[in-house]
Amino acid sequence: MFSGVDYHSPVSCAIAVMPALPFKINTTDDVLSLSPVIAVFKPAQRPIKFRLPLFAGQVSAGFPSPAADYVDKSLSLDELLIQKPAATFFVRAQGESMLGAGIHPNDILVVDRSLKPVSGKIVICALNGELTVKRLLQKNQQWLLRAENRHYPDIVLTDDLELVVWGVVTNVIHPL
């Protein structure tokens, strides 16, 4: 299904002792050829930087307050959202399984492939060849993928599942 991606061999997801992660981490650069139905965007190698004004004052979310009339400094959104451009890609979220984490349908997820997928992090992974976004958790030596919506069950990672972690979600771009 995911032509052009080297998954190597299936990896066991069961854990007896934790010397290493019980899943494979994708380290290939070919993240753009996942599937014709999955939109993945990788930043350009030399992106154009837009510096926008960042006002020194803070905006009150409660009662209105006087705003500062000067710009403190400029802010580049790529510098704010992307720590390692060569290891970062974007993917558009679908579905409602991660609403509790603030991830809504059509949000853009910023994913860093250089970060280690540890328990508690939200990850993009291929589970039996299908991309999903879930929270990676370890409980009592058992790894699982947890949705942030009570209507979706946990996915317990067992020997019969193939899991390849593509990266750790670092930011969500969410329109209002």
Helices and strands as residue ranges (DSSP letters): E 24-25, G 31-33, E 40-41, E 51-55, E 71-76, H 77-81, G 85-87, E 88-92, G 99-101, E 108-112, E 122-127, E 130-139, E 142-146, E 155-156, E 163-173
